[in-house]
């Protein structure tokens, strides 16, 4: 049922499992960088050093500029990582952050909230920079992050559209926000389509958490065919028929 977006049925009751508060201290770190490549390499190094962040959030230079302008939040460099880690991983984290230009470590809960302000206000700051915005939701293997950053910058030049990047970068989930106005809407949609097709070719996904819906239906079909084959689509159709043989659950939204 999870991930079916209402095409298999309606969830009427849910039981939640409460996860215990960890018995170790969680530290929050905000690091700034002068090179975008250094940021993606840092995430790759976290994996190599077997550091498992509680959160790992990314903000690029356009996001940082928007935060300065709209909320007067002080930033540095061309990008930032906001990372929560267990206290016992701090020394390993410092090794992975050797290319950063500034590192802030929160000493208490108030400071942790202060550091998180940048990420929590980021999308509002971006929306203030353009008439319209489309927040994308691509996912790639962490090793492909440098290539995806480069591709997004290429598409910005090709379509003359700005795309600030946010994301839960620790697992390769990026949210390029495609900004546009009335005159550039068609170019924005071409930007979106070309980016998604590139991500599929790189072994990634066109959606990580925002869902498929209508806009990404054909792209999701393309992704499944390339990564899993037609047989998976046939199995999905059989599952749909078992749950909803009359085709009344969120009709026309399923990918089969």
N, C-alpha and C positions, 0 to 999 in steps of 0.2 A: 504493500500500500504506500509505503514511504517513497516519494519521488514520482508517484503516478499522476499527481496534479489533478486529482478528482476524476480521472478517466476510468477508474476501477470501482469506485464507491465513495461513500461519505463516512468520515470518521466522526462518530457521535460521542465517544468516550475515550479518554486517554489516561493511562497510569504512568506517572513519572517516577523515576528512580533518583533519589537525592544522593549526590556524590559527597563524601565527607570532605571537610576542609583539610588540606594537606597538613601534615605535622612538621613541615619544613617552611622556612621563610621564603617568600617569593619576592624577588627584586625586580624593579622596573628600570630599564635603561633606555635612554634616548641618545642615539648616535647620529652625527652628521658627517657627510662625505663630500668630497670635491669632484668625484668621478662616479658616473652611474654604473660603470663596469665594476667598481670596487664594491658596490652594494650587492650586486648579484653574486659576486665571488664570495662575499661574506656569508651569504645564505648557504652557498655550496660548502663553505668551510665549516659552518655549524653542523651540517650533516656529517662531514668527514670526521669532525671531533666528537660526534655522537651527543651533541647538545640538543635537548628536546625543549624548545621554548613553550611556555604556556600561551603566549601570543607573539607574533612577529609581523608587525604592520609596516608598510612602506608608504612613503610620500615623496614624490619627485619635486623638481625645482619649481614647476608651475603651481603645484599645490602649496609649497612653502611661500611663494610670492603672494598667492591669494590669501593665505593666512595672515601675512604681514599687513596686507592692505585692508582686509575686512575686520580682523580681530586684534591687530597690533600684537601678534604673537611673535616673539623674537626667534629667528631661525638662522641657520648658517648653511653655506655650501649649496650643492645642487640636488641634495636628496637626504632623506633621513630614515632610520629604522627605529621603531619603538618595540622593545623586546621585554617580555617578562620571562624570567628564568628562576629555577631553584637557586638558593644562595650558594649551594655547593658547586654550582656550575660557573660561578663568576670568573674565576681565573681562566678557565678555558674560553669563556666568552671574550675576555679581554684579548686573548691571543687572536681570536677570529676578527676582532675589531681593529687590528693594527693599522689598517689603511684609513681609519676615520680621522677627522680633523678636530672633533669635539665630542666628548662623551659625558653625559649627565646621568648620575645614579641617584634615584630617589631614596631618601633616608627614612621616610615615614609615609603613612597613608595619605596625608595632605599633599606631600610632594609627588606621590604617585598620581594622584588626581590631577595635579598641575601639569605633569608631563603628558598626561593623556588628553589634555584639552586640544592639543594640536590635531590629533587624529579624530576626535569627536566632532570638531568644528570643520573638518576638512571639506566635506561635501557641500556644506552650506557656503563655504568660501568660494568653491569652484562655481557653484550655480550663480553666484553674484557676478561672475566674469563674462557671462554670455546670456543671450535670450533663451536658448534651449540647451539641454544637455542630455546625453544618453549614456548611462553608466553600464559599461559592458562587464562581462563576468567570465573571462577566459581562464583556463587552467592549463599549465604545461609542466612537464617534468622539470624539477629544479635545475637540472643541468642545462636546460634550454633557455633559462631566463635571460642570459646575455643576448642571445639571438632575437628573442621576442622584444626586448627593449629596443634593439636596433631596428627591427621591423616597424615598430610603432612610430619611431622617429622618421623613418623613410616615408611612411604613409602620411604623416603630418605635412611633409614637404610636397608629396605628390598631389594631395587633395587640398592643400592650403587651409588646413583645419588644425586647431590646437586640441591636444588630447592629454590633459593632466592624468597622471597615473597614481592610483591608490592601490592597496591590496593587502591581503593576508598572505604575504609573500613566502612565509615559512613553508607552505605546502604548494607553492607555485600558482596560487590563485591571485590574479591581478584584475583590477577594475579600471581599465582605461576609460576616462570620461570623455566621450566625443562631444565637443561643444560646437554649436552651429547657430545660424540665424535663418530667416526666411529664404535668403538667396542661396544658402549653402546646404539646404536639407538633403538634396539629392546626392551631393558629394559626401555628406556624412553617412548616408546609407551605403554608398559604395565603399567607403572607408571601413565601415562595420563588416560588410560582407567579405572584403578581401582579407581583413584581419582574421576573421573566423576560419576562412578556408586555409590560411597559412597555419593557424594553430592546429587544425585537423591534420595537416600534412606533417606537422612536427610531433605527432603522437599525443596531442593534448585534447582538451574538451572545450566546446563552445559555451558551456555553462557549468559553473561549480556550485552555486548556491541560489542564484536568482530564478532558476527554472527555465523551461523551454517555451511554454506558451504558444503563441501563433508566430511571432517574429522569427523564432529560431527553429521552427518545425522542420523545414526543408534541410537546414544545415545539420540538425540532429540526425536526420535520416542519412545524409551524406557521411556523417561521422561514424554512425553505426555500421554502415556498409563497408567503409574503408578499414575500420579497426576490428570489426567482429564478423562481418559477412552477412549475406542475405538471410542465412538460417536463423540468426538472432531476431531479425525482424519477423520472420514467420512464427517463431516461438512467442514473441510479444503479442502477435495477433491472436494466437491460440489462448493466451492468458486473458486477453481482453474479452474474448468470446465466453470464457468460463464465468467471469465475474459479471459481464454486462452483455448478454446475448442479444438484447434489444437495442443496444447502441444509444442509450439515453443518458449515460454518465459523461458530462462535459463533452458533448458530441463535437466532432471535427477537430478536437485538440490533440488526439493521440497521434503518434508518429507512424502508425500502421493502419 
